[in-house]
Each structure stands twice: as structure tokens, then as C-alpha cells.
Amino acid sequence: MADQKITQLNELPKASVAQDDVLPIVDISASETKKVTAQNLVDAGLDLIPLSSVDLNKLDQSSTTKLGTTALADDAVTAAKLGDNSSIAVGSTAPSTDNFNGRGFFNSSTGLLQVYSAGAYTNIVATVGTGAVDTAQLADGAVTTAKVDAAGLSTAAIANDAITADKIADDAVTSAQLATDSVTADAIASGQVGTDELAAAAVTYAKIQNVSATDKLLGRSTAGAGSVEEITCTAAGRALLDDADAAAQRSTLGLGTLSTANGTWTNGSSFSGTSSGTNTGDQTITLTGDVTGSGTGSFAATIASNAVTEAKINALAVTTGKIADDAVTAIKLADNSAAVVAAATPSGSGAFIGQQWYNTNTNIEYTWDGTAWVRQAGIGTITFSDSTPLAFAVAYPDAFSATITTTMDTQAANVVLAGPASGVDAAPTFRALVPADLPDATVSTKGIIVPGSGLTVSSGTLNHSNSVTAGTYTKVTVDAQGHVSAGAVLEAADIPAIDASKITTGTFSAAFLADSAVTGTKLADYATAQIGEALPVAEHIGQIFFNPLDKAFFLWDGNVWQPIGISAGAIIFAGTYDANLNQVASTTTEGAAIGLSVGNALPNASNTNANYYLVVSEGGTGTSPAPTVALAPPDLLLSNGASWLEIDVSSTYTAQTASNVAFTPAGQVGATTVQAAIEEVSSECRNASNLTSGTLAVERGGTGTGSYTKGDLLAASGSTALTKLGVGTNGQVLRANSATATGLEWGADFVGTVTSVSSSTAALTVATATTTPALTIRSATTSVNGIVQLSDSVSTTSSVLAATPTAVKTAYDLANAALPLSGGTITGVLEIGAAGSLVFEGSTADTFETTLVAADATADRTITLPNETGTVALTSNLDDGTYG
């Protein structure tokens, strides 16, 4: 059949096409005809389908493979996507079965709302219009101030003991609400009537508590402020209180004329002088002995010279302020006061900071610093070993100091001072470095490395080849060493078409669903309503919740679960009522249980049928015991135990307007009717500041992003596109990079090199000018400035050490105790040791020098005093202590 045209070939039916059947195809890139299997052709064709080119009409709507719940994005099924009767069905008769639990049904005949659960529909709420609602129909806290009209609640409408303290708002009961004389003594709590509550002059004598006994005064005898106390009034006090005037009180006290006399007291028994009381003036008294006695007068007194003896001065009475400057001379200091001299180390505490202690056994000096005795610096014995790689030189300028100079011995090049390269521990020596001396490099430790495959080292620099430009790619080519050798952006053709059965993650947005596409059969159980015993966590606004135990019904408004109407447990559906015939039209099981029967009139209201209701099924005028008014479906007849009440539903059910439908203010909407709420939403939704959810698109001036992570930045990646750039790691900086999508990237800071460092003083120099420059400060000498070292020594010969205050004080003490060189008087004994000598220097030549040398202690000493004209000889015999 090679000579036949393609149109002449036998047709292969669709059902007979196998995946390995082949077709001819022209490979344009290779310029030749090749074969392709049917399966590969179909797979490739699906891969090559352009985006948005497959119309949903091409999908098999009757396919058994459907979109699963996970394929739908949260909030994707909007109200526009729900078909009629998909969430809540409407009709006159509820179906016996339904597609999923939680589906609602509204009975247009009875006005009842029902929910499907456990294979049956259950009544949820009854719509309530005007009419009476007794206590059983009200939830706790249901009657708010806004629910009471201007006329208020009459006394008859409130049950006895119904209004508890919890039902009265703070400050709600004012004087206008209290009847005259209604606040009795029992109503006032103990201690609640204060000063502000008492009228002026309201506390009469009769209101003050009785005094405990006779002869008591009211006042306060306890120190300080406080309550009034009873004070005993003695007979003497009463005698003074009943005196008519001061003269009578003086007579009662028996004061006589002394209490009224004036003048100068002369002899202890009478006054003399004028009647006006002459004072002779202040008296000057000279003390010659002890002053004794006491009095209230004052006078000027002087103390005689030498009158204050040591016995008259209290211990520790003479303080520092009482001692004149320079008054304490050396002769006033006791032995061992300024400095303690003892053949022992210091013990105890010093008398004052700076006190000295000299140990005559060790010749060591100490100073008290307020806390401890601090030994003064001194040098003992220093011994060096010749086996070290260091060379030491020691000089001893005097008996108290030593200068140590160290230098390193000469070593071969490229060696370090270290312990042994292997084996047991030993003393350090100079040797070459080995790899074991350095640690291996890790992610947290600097060390040595060995280049691996694909890496090279040149002059200490580690390199590897990379020909790809830095950037972010969605697909890359990798070589055998793991290097990226090429990179490109993912294209539409790189993504194959995916069958719906292959989609297991991600979500479809609402835009992928046609209006009314999600019918009731497509909704999962509890998709629109949840059922349970406790309020659940809501999944979307408008979700319904039904509690099958108490028949309560709620709607989630985005903030709280709002109760809907009266719960089915509060009032009980008993049947229907024909107002045209004024007979019971039908009964429920509950209605039959309380005595209702079809074709009979309503029974009288009683406790038996209280809280039971019937729905008017046929219109007409009611006949007693039904309400004798015009009734129409779906009005309710409710028994409160005393009478049957009409709940007018028909008027609001048939002709209701949005302005008559109440709306509970929620969120940012403050309106109280549906009409006003819609108008408020319409006006406020155009104000961008009122947006609290959703994301504003970039082309509308927004960011197109609704969630962020700490440190995220938004940068333009196109003329109408913003891309989120995550925060870098600690220490990185934001820098430009045109190869990235946003032109920005996080990376290490570019560190420069310090090329010069200036110094304000020549003592500070720059050793190296690099990224981390090294600065040095030179040591001071006698010819250049620089840093110096402090020293407590008073005998050092170094020219680069600076004396501390301790060294200066010690030098001063030593100088103060030394013999004067320029003359002066020696007040003590001048002693020359057995090995010492006293030399008298002549004025011009050595011929006049005379040396007194100590000899035999029993021999005479001869001292020849030289002068320019001759000598004078003095002989001393130590045996008899005479001089000749």
C-alpha cells in the first residue's frame, strides 16, 4: 500500500488505536520525516497547548473524575457560584432525603427553617413577628435597652424577683427612680454614710453616742490626730472650770500675789523696783572654777587662762578642726606612729592609710592601703638557665634593682617555636610547620583544606570555573561536578497539561468556576452548616451551626456566632390551624400528645400546652379560644399557658422591606436596619481606608500581596509588577544587581582598604595601612616622647620609668633622714662602723686628706685635722672616754 494516498488508506477506529501505533511526522529541526507513536503525539500535543486555549466546554462534564475538595481554594465558592436551592432549598414540603448533612430547607407554607441531619430534616427556628414572648422564649441577656420602647416595661410585665443586681447597669438607678422614703436603714450598707452625705447641722446632740460615765470631757488625750476620746475631768479640773474669771482661778490654785507681781527678784521672797519691772541688764561673769547648776537664763562668760586642764577635756574631744596647721611637730609624734619599726612582718590593721612598717629582720618595707599591708617593690635573686632559646643579660644598678635584657637566639628560616610534631609532650623547640600543627577547616573553624575534584589552587588562591552569569533561574543545566553550566527561565512549553485526576495539591480560585456550577450534590457534608454540641471554629462568613440537643441555630457574621430567631427547643411545633373553619388542620406527634386532634377547635390555653404553637394554613377570622382577629398563613398561634397569642408573620412575610428588617451593628457598620446598612456599606466601601481584608492589585496602586514575613521588601520587577524580596542574613547589605528580577540583592558588604591614617602626635605611628590598620605607640626615652611605665622603686637608674606617688614619698622620707651635704648641725650620735672610715678632704691637694680608720677597739684613736698651716691632733682613749 505504499503507492496509496493517505486518503485511500483504511481508517483505524478510535477504539482500535493503541499507544504504540505510529504516525509519520516531519521533524523541522532535522529536516526529515520521522515516526511518532500515538501516545507520544498526544502527550506532546497536550504539552504544546498554549495557556488559556482550552475552553471549559472541551471538558467532559459527565466524567466520573471530578474536582476534589482540595482542588478548590478556600473562599473560592462564592454566592454567585451556588445554584438555586443548593445551600438552602425552598418549597412547601421538605424532601425525605437529601444530598448532604447540614443542607437547609425553608418551608414557604409554614415559615419554618429546617436542616438535614442523620437522614431527616429537623425544625430549627420559627419566624417570630409581633406579639408576646414569655420568659421561656428569651435567652439570657437578650432584652437590651434598645429592645425596650419609650413606654418601657410595665410593672405587671416583670415577674416578682425577676430583676436581680446583675440586670441593673452601673449608675442606672438615680434619685428619680427612687420613691420617697424607699431607702430604709436595711438598704444602707455599714459605713457608707460619710461627711459628704450629712447635711449641715444634721448631727444633733441626740445623734451622738452616750458618754460612758459622769465627769468626762470629749476631746483627745492620745498623741496625734484621731477619733474623739473621753477624758476624765477631776475635781481640781472641775473647780477651775466653774471659776468665773482668772482671779478666781488664781485663788483656786492658791498662787497669792506671786502670780501677779513684777520688778526685780532680790532675795527669793519678794520683788523690788518699780511696778513696771526694771531689769539691771546682762551680767558678765568670770569663771575661776567649775561651772555647776542649771537655769533658764543666759549670760556672757569668759574662761580664765590655763583654766582648761587635761582633766577637763573629754576623751576624743580634740578633733582635726581643733588642731592648728603645723601644730603637730615631730616631737609630738609617738614612737611607731608614722612608721612602725619592728623585727616582724606587719600584723593587725594600720592606724591610717599611708602608714609605713619596716621589718628590721628582712629590710622589707610595707604600706597600709586601708585594707591590707602592701609590700613595697624589691628585687631578690634572679637565676636563668642557659638551656633556653633565649639570651639573658642582667645588670644590677644597686642593691635594690635589676635590669633584665632578653633576646632570641638566631634560628634557621621558616621555623617556629613549638612542641614536638608527634609523640609524647616535650619542651618547645624551633622546627618547621607540619600539617598536624593546623586544624582542618570546618564551617565554623578556620584551618587548612585540600582542593577536591574540579578545584585548583594557584599561588594560594582556590579557583573553580563557572561560565554562568549570576542570577535567579527556574531551570538549570548541571555538570558532573554539580556546577551550573547554563540557566534559563521556565517557559509555558516546559509545563505539560495535567489531567484533573493528577491534581493533588494547590487550589482553584473562584474564577475557574462557572456561576451556579456548584450544586447541592457537589457540596460536602457540613460545607454550609456545621452540627454539634458546642460552637465550632467558623470556616467562612455566612456558615450556619445547628445544635441538635437544644435545637439552637446560629449564623457566623465574621466576628461572632449570631443566634437566629427562637430556638426550636424553646417553643414546640404542634400542627397547623385552619382559620376559615377554626379547626386544627393537622398535628405533629408533639401536638397529639397534648390533646390536639384534627377537625376540632383549639383547646383552652393551659400549662399543658404552654409554649406549643400552630401555623395558620388557611386564612380567616379566629374564634375563641383562638385570637379573634384576622389570621393568614403563615401566622403563628402560641400558647403562653393563659391564652393563645397571635404572632403576626404574614404581614412582614409578604410585604417586608429592607428598612423594616433589623440589623445588628457589627464590624465597622453602625446601622441598625438592612436598608441603612447597605447604604452605609455602599458609601464606605469606596473609601480605601475602610479596607480590612483582601489585596489591592498592583495596577490599582496596591501591592498585590496580602502577607509578609519580617524584613520583606517590595521592589518593582516590571512596569506593573511588584516582587517580594526576603530579608538577608545578619551582616548583609542591600545592593544593586541588574541580573536579578528586582535589580536588588542581599550580599556581603564591600569592604575597602584604609590607605592612610593620620596621627595628632608623633608618638603614634601607623605600622600597616590595610583594611585593619595596625597602630603603634612608641616607648618614651630621654630624647623622644611616648608611653612610660610606672615604678615604685626609689633606686632605679632607668631613664624611661616614671616614679609613682609611693616612690616619691619613700624618696622624700629617705632624703629627710639622710645627713645634709651642705652643712648643718647633727643633733644625734654619728656612728662609723668597724669597717668604715671618716675622710676629711683637703681644699686643694691630697696631702691634706686625713682618714680616720677604725682599728682595735681597745686602742686610742687619733684624729688629725688638716688645714693649710699645719695639723691638730686629737686623741681619744676608748677605755676612759677622754680626748687629748
Secondary structure as the mmCIF struct_conf table of DSSP 4:
data_model
#
loop_
_struct_conf.conf_type_id
_struct_conf.id
_struct_conf.beg_label_comp_id
_struct_conf.beg_label_asym_id
_struct_conf.beg_label_seq_id
_struct_conf.end_label_comp_id
_struct_conf.end_label_asym_id
_struct_conf.end_label_seq_id
TURN_TY1_P TURN_TY1_P1 ALA A 2 ASP A 3
BEND BEND1 GLN A 4 GLN A 4
HELX_RH_3T_P HELX_RH_3T_P1 ILE A 6 GLN A 8
BEND BEND2 LEU A 9 LEU A 9
HELX_LH_PP_P HELX_LH_PP_P1 ASN A 10 GLU A 11
HELX_RH_3T_P HELX_RH_3T_P2 LYS A 14 SER A 16
TURN_TY1_P TURN_TY1_P2 GLN A 19 ASP A 20
STRN STRN1 VAL A 22 ASP A 27
TURN_TY1_P TURN_TY1_P3 ILE A 28 SER A 31
STRN STRN2 GLU A 32 THR A 37
HELX_RH_AL_P HELX_RH_AL_P1 ALA A 38 ASP A 47
TURN_TY1_P TURN_TY1_P4 LEU A 48 LEU A 48
HELX_LH_PP_P HELX_LH_PP_P2 ILE A 49 PRO A 50
TURN_TY1_P TURN_TY1_P5 LEU A 51 SER A 52
BEND BEND3 VAL A 54 VAL A 54
HELX_RH_3T_P HELX_RH_3T_P3 LEU A 56 LYS A 58
BEND BEND4 LEU A 59 LEU A 59
TURN_TY1_P TURN_TY1_P6 GLN A 61 SER A 62
BEND BEND5 THR A 64 THR A 64
HELX_RH_3T_P HELX_RH_3T_P4 THR A 69 ALA A 71
STRN STRN3 LEU A 72 LEU A 72
HELX_LH_PP_P HELX_LH_PP_P3 ALA A 73 ALA A 73
TURN_TY1_P TURN_TY1_P7 ASP A 74 ASP A 75
BEND BEND6 VAL A 77 VAL A 77
HELX_RH_3T_P HELX_RH_3T_P5 ALA A 79 LYS A 81
STRN STRN4 LEU A 82 LEU A 82
HELX_LH_PP_P HELX_LH_PP_P4 GLY A 83 GLY A 83
TURN_TY1_P TURN_TY1_P8 ASP A 84 ASN A 85
BEND BEND7 SER A 86 SER A 87
STRN STRN5 ILE A 88 GLY A 91
BEND BEND8 SER A 92 THR A 93
BEND BEND9 SER A 96 THR A 97
BEND BEND10 ASN A 99 PHE A 100
TURN_TY1_P TURN_TY1_P9 ASN A 101 GLY A 102
STRN STRN6 GLY A 104 ASN A 107
TURN_TY1_P TURN_TY1_P10 SER A 108 THR A 110
STRN STRN7 LEU A 112 SER A 117
TURN_TY1_P TURN_TY1_P11 ALA A 118 GLY A 119
STRN STRN8 ALA A 120 ALA A 126
STRN STRN9 THR A 130 THR A 130
BEND BEND11 GLY A 131 GLY A 131
HELX_RH_3T_P HELX_RH_3T_P6 THR A 135 GLN A 137
HELX_LH_PP_P HELX_LH_PP_P5 LEU A 138 ALA A 139
TURN_TY1_P TURN_TY1_P12 ASP A 140 GLY A 141
HELX_RH_3T_P HELX_RH_3T_P7 THR A 145 LYS A 147
BEND BEND12 VAL A 148 VAL A 148
TURN_TY1_P TURN_TY1_P13 ALA A 150 ALA A 151
HELX_RH_3T_P HELX_RH_3T_P8 THR A 155 ALA A 157
BEND BEND13 ILE A 158 ILE A 158
TURN_TY1_P TURN_TY1_P14 ASN A 160 ASP A 161
BEND BEND14 ILE A 163 ILE A 163
HELX_RH_3T_P HELX_RH_3T_P9 ALA A 165 LYS A 167
BEND BEND15 ILE A 168 ILE A 168
HELX_LH_PP_P HELX_LH_PP_P6 ALA A 169 ALA A 169
TURN_TY1_P TURN_TY1_P15 ASP A 170 ASP A 171
HELX_RH_3T_P HELX_RH_3T_P10 SER A 175 GLN A 177
BEND BEND16 LEU A 178 LEU A 178
HELX_LH_PP_P HELX_LH_PP_P7 ALA A 179 ALA A 179
TURN_TY1_P TURN_TY1_P16 THR A 180 ASP A 181
BEND BEND17 VAL A 183 VAL A 183
HELX_RH_3T_P HELX_RH_3T_P11 ALA A 185 ALA A 187
BEND BEND18 ILE A 188 ILE A 188
HELX_LH_PP_P HELX_LH_PP_P8 ALA A 189 ALA A 189
TURN_TY1_P TURN_TY1_P17 SER A 190 GLY A 191
HELX_RH_3T_P HELX_RH_3T_P12 THR A 195 GLU A 197
BEND BEND19 LEU A 198 LEU A 198
HELX_LH_PP_P HELX_LH_PP_P9 ALA A 199 ALA A 199
TURN_TY1_P TURN_TY1_P18 ALA A 200 ALA A 201
BEND BEND20 VAL A 203 VAL A 203
HELX_RH_3T_P HELX_RH_3T_P13 TYR A 205 LYS A 207
BEND BEND21 ILE A 208 ILE A 208
HELX_LH_PP_P HELX_LH_PP_P10 GLN A 209 VAL A 211
BEND BEND22 SER A 212 ASP A 215
STRN STRN10 LYS A 216 GLY A 219
BEND BEND23 THR A 222 ALA A 225
BEND BEND24 SER A 227 SER A 227
STRN STRN11 GLU A 229 THR A 232
HELX_RH_AL_P HELX_RH_AL_P2 ALA A 235 LEU A 241
TURN_TY1_P TURN_TY1_P19 ASP A 242 ASP A 242
BEND BEND25 ALA A 244 ASP A 245
HELX_RH_AL_P HELX_RH_AL_P3 ALA A 246 LEU A 253
TURN_TY1_P TURN_TY1_P20 GLY A 254 GLY A 254
HELX_RH_3T_P HELX_RH_3T_P14 GLY A 256 SER A 259
TURN_TY1_P TURN_TY1_P21 THR A 260 THR A 260
BEND BEND26 GLY A 263 GLY A 263
STRN STRN12 THR A 264 TRP A 265
BEND BEND27 ASN A 267 SER A 269
STRN STRN13 PHE A 271 SER A 272
BEND BEND28 GLY A 273 GLY A 273
TURN_TY1_P TURN_TY1_P22 SER A 275 SER A 276
STRN STRN14 THR A 284 LEU A 287
BEND BEND29 GLY A 289 GLY A 289
BEND BEND30 THR A 296 THR A 296
STRN STRN15 ALA A 300 ILE A 303
TURN_TY1_P TURN_TY1_P23 SER A 305 ASN A 306
BEND BEND31 VAL A 308 VAL A 308
HELX_RH_3T_P HELX_RH_3T_P15 GLU A 310 LYS A 312
BEND BEND32 ILE A 313 ILE A 313
HELX_LH_PP_P HELX_LH_PP_P11 ASN A 314 ASN A 314
TURN_TY1_P TURN_TY1_P24 ALA A 315 LEU A 316
HELX_RH_3T_P HELX_RH_3T_P16 THR A 320 LYS A 322
BEND BEND33 ILE A 323 ILE A 323
HELX_LH_PP_P HELX_LH_PP_P12 ALA A 324 ALA A 324
TURN_TY1_P TURN_TY1_P25 ASP A 325 ASP A 326
BEND BEND34 VAL A 328 VAL A 328
HELX_RH_3T_P HELX_RH_3T_P17 ALA A 330 LYS A 332
BEND BEND35 LEU A 333 LEU A 333
HELX_LH_PP_P HELX_LH_PP_P13 ALA A 334 ALA A 334
TURN_TY1_P TURN_TY1_P26 ASP A 335 ASN A 336
BEND BEND36 SER A 337 ALA A 338
STRN STRN16 ALA A 339 ALA A 342
BEND BEND37 ALA A 343 ALA A 344
BEND BEND38 GLY A 348 GLY A 348
BEND BEND39 ALA A 351 PHE A 352
TURN_TY1_P TURN_TY1_P27 ILE A 353 GLY A 354
STRN STRN17 GLN A 356 ASN A 359
TURN_TY1_P TURN_TY1_P28 THR A 360 ASN A 363
STRN STRN18 ILE A 364 TRP A 368
BEND BEND40 GLY A 370 ALA A 372
STRN STRN19 TRP A 373 ARG A 375
HELX_LH_PP_P HELX_LH_PP_P14 GLN A 376 ALA A 377
TURN_TY1_P TURN_TY1_P29 ASP A 386 SER A 387
BEND BEND41 THR A 388 PRO A 389
STRN STRN20 LEU A 390 ASP A 398
TURN_TY1_P TURN_TY1_P30 ALA A 399 PHE A 400
STRN STRN21 SER A 401 MET A 408
HELX_LH_PP_P HELX_LH_PP_P15 ASP A 409 THR A 410
TURN_TY1_P TURN_TY1_P31 ALA A 413 ASN A 414
STRN STRN22 VAL A 416 ALA A 418
BEND BEND42 GLY A 419 GLY A 419
BEND BEND43 ALA A 421 VAL A 424
STRN STRN23 THR A 429 ARG A 431
HELX_RH_3T_P HELX_RH_3T_P18 PRO A 435 ASP A 437
BEND BEND44 LEU A 438 LEU A 438
HELX_LH_PP_P HELX_LH_PP_P16 PRO A 439 PRO A 439
STRN STRN24 ASP A 440 ASP A 440
HELX_LH_PP_P HELX_LH_PP_P17 ALA A 441 ALA A 441
BEND BEND45 VAL A 443 THR A 445
STRN STRN25 ILE A 448 ILE A 448
TURN_TY1_P TURN_TY1_P32 SER A 453 GLY A 454
STRN STRN26 THR A 456 SER A 458
TURN_TY1_P TURN_TY1_P33 SER A 459 GLY A 460
STRN STRN27 THR A 461 ASN A 463
BEND BEND46 VAL A 468 VAL A 468
HELX_LH_PP_P HELX_LH_PP_P18 THR A 469 THR A 469
BEND BEND47 ALA A 470 GLY A 471
BEND BEND48 THR A 474 THR A 474
STRN STRN28 LYS A 475 VAL A 478
TURN_TY1_P TURN_TY1_P34 ALA A 480 GLN A 481
BEND BEND49 GLY A 482 GLY A 482
STRN STRN29 VAL A 484 ALA A 488
HELX_RH_3T_P HELX_RH_3T_P19 ALA A 492 ASP A 494
BEND BEND50 ILE A 495 ILE A 495
HELX_RH_3T_P HELX_RH_3T_P20 ALA A 500 LYS A 502
BEND BEND51 THR A 505 GLY A 506
STRN STRN30 PHE A 508 PHE A 508
HELX_RH_3T_P HELX_RH_3T_P21 ALA A 510 PHE A 512
BEND BEND52 LEU A 513 LEU A 513
TURN_TY1_P TURN_TY1_P35 ASP A 515 SER A 516
STRN STRN31 VAL A 518 VAL A 518
HELX_RH_3T_P HELX_RH_3T_P22 GLY A 520 LYS A 522
BEND BEND53 LEU A 523 LEU A 523
HELX_LH_PP_P HELX_LH_PP_P19 ALA A 524 ALA A 524
TURN_TY1_P TURN_TY1_P36 ASP A 525 TYR A 526
BEND BEND54 ALA A 527 THR A 528
STRN STRN32 ALA A 529 ILE A 531
BEND BEND55 GLY A 532 ALA A 534
BEND BEND56 HIS A 540 HIS A 540
TURN_TY1_P TURN_TY1_P37 ILE A 541 GLY A 542
STRN STRN33 ILE A 544 ASN A 547
TURN_TY1_P TURN_TY1_P38 PRO A 548 LYS A 551
STRN STRN34 ALA A 552 TRP A 556
BEND BEND57 GLY A 558 VAL A 560
STRN STRN35 TRP A 561 PRO A 563
BEND BEND58 GLY A 565 GLY A 565
STRN STRN36 ILE A 566 SER A 567
TURN_TY1_P TURN_TY1_P39 ALA A 568 ALA A 570
BEND BEND59 ILE A 571 ILE A 571
STRN STRN37 ILE A 572 ASP A 578
TURN_TY1_P TURN_TY1_P40 ALA A 579 ASN A 582
STRN STRN38 GLN A 583 THR A 587
HELX_RH_AL_P HELX_RH_AL_P4 THR A 589 ALA A 593
TURN_TY1_P TURN_TY1_P41 ILE A 594 GLY A 595
TURN_TY1_P TURN_TY1_P42 VAL A 598 GLY A 599
BEND BEND60 ASN A 600 ASN A 600
HELX_LH_PP_P HELX_LH_PP_P20 ALA A 601 ALA A 605
TURN_TY1_P TURN_TY1_P43 ASN A 607 ASN A 611
STRN STRN39 TYR A 612 GLU A 618
STRN STRN40 GLY A 620 THR A 621
TURN_TY1_P TURN_TY1_P44 SER A 624 PRO A 625
BEND BEND61 ALA A 626 ALA A 626
BEND BEND62 THR A 628 VAL A 629
STRN STRN41 ALA A 630 LEU A 631
TURN_TY1_P TURN_TY1_P45 PRO A 633 PRO A 634
STRN STRN42 LEU A 636 SER A 639
BEND BEND63 GLY A 641 ALA A 642
STRN STRN43 TRP A 644 ILE A 647
STRN STRN44 ASP A 648 ASP A 648
HELX_RH_AL_P HELX_RH_AL_P5 SER A 650 THR A 654
BEND BEND64 ALA A 655 ALA A 655
HELX_RH_3T_P HELX_RH_3T_P23 ALA A 658 ASN A 660
BEND BEND65 VAL A 661 VAL A 661
STRN STRN45 ALA A 662 ALA A 662
STRN STRN46 ALA A 666 ALA A 666
TURN_TY1_P TURN_TY1_P46 GLY A 667 GLN A 668
STRN STRN47 VAL A 669 VAL A 669
BEND BEND66 THR A 672 THR A 672
STRN STRN48 THR A 673 THR A 673
HELX_RH_AL_P HELX_RH_AL_P6 VAL A 674 GLU A 684
TURN_TY1_P TURN_TY1_P47 CYS A 685 ARG A 686
HELX_RH_3T_P HELX_RH_3T_P24 ALA A 688 ASN A 690
BEND BEND67 SER A 693 GLY A 694
HELX_RH_3T_P HELX_RH_3T_P25 VAL A 698 ARG A 700
TURN_TY1_P TURN_TY1_P48 GLY A 701 GLY A 701
BEND BEND68 GLY A 702 GLY A 702
BEND BEND69 GLY A 704 GLY A 704
TURN_TY1_P TURN_TY1_P49 LYS A 710 GLY A 711
STRN STRN49 LEU A 713 GLY A 718
TURN_TY1_P TURN_TY1_P50 SER A 719 THR A 720
STRN STRN50 ALA A 721 LEU A 725
TURN_TY1_P TURN_TY1_P51 ASN A 730 GLY A 731
STRN STRN51 VAL A 733 ALA A 736
TURN_TY1_P TURN_TY1_P52 SER A 738 ALA A 739
BEND BEND70 THR A 740 GLY A 743
STRN STRN52 LEU A 744 GLY A 747
BEND BEND71 SER A 760 THR A 761
TURN_TY1_P TURN_TY1_P53 ALA A 762 ALA A 763
STRN STRN53 LEU A 764 THR A 768
BEND BEND72 THR A 770 THR A 772
STRN STRN54 ALA A 774 ILE A 777
HELX_LH_PP_P HELX_LH_PP_P21 ARG A 778 ARG A 778
STRN STRN55 SER A 779 SER A 779
HELX_LH_PP_P HELX_LH_PP_P22 ALA A 780 ALA A 780
BEND BEND73 THR A 782 VAL A 784
STRN STRN56 ILE A 787 ILE A 787
STRN STRN57 GLN A 789 SER A 791
BEND BEND74 VAL A 794 SER A 795
BEND BEND75 SER A 799 VAL A 800
STRN STRN58 LEU A 801 ALA A 803
HELX_RH_AL_P HELX_RH_AL_P7 PRO A 805 ALA A 817
BEND BEND76 ALA A 818 ALA A 818
HELX_LH_PP_P HELX_LH_PP_P23 LEU A 819 PRO A 820
BEND BEND77 LEU A 821 SER A 822
BEND BEND78 GLY A 828 GLY A 828
TURN_TY1_P TURN_TY1_P54 ALA A 834 ALA A 835
STRN STRN59 SER A 837 PHE A 840
BEND BEND79 SER A 843 THR A 844
HELX_RH_3T_P HELX_RH_3T_P26 ASP A 846 PHE A 848
STRN STRN60 THR A 850 VAL A 853
TURN_TY1_P TURN_TY1_P55 ALA A 857 THR A 858
BEND BEND80 ALA A 859 ALA A 859
HELX_LH_PP_P HELX_LH_PP_P24 ASP A 860 ASP A 860
STRN STRN61 ARG A 861 PRO A 866
BEND BEND81 GLU A 868 THR A 869
STRN STRN62 THR A 871 ASN A 877
TURN_TY1_P TURN_TY1_P56 LEU A 878 GLY A 881
STRN STRN63 THR A 882 TYR A 883
#
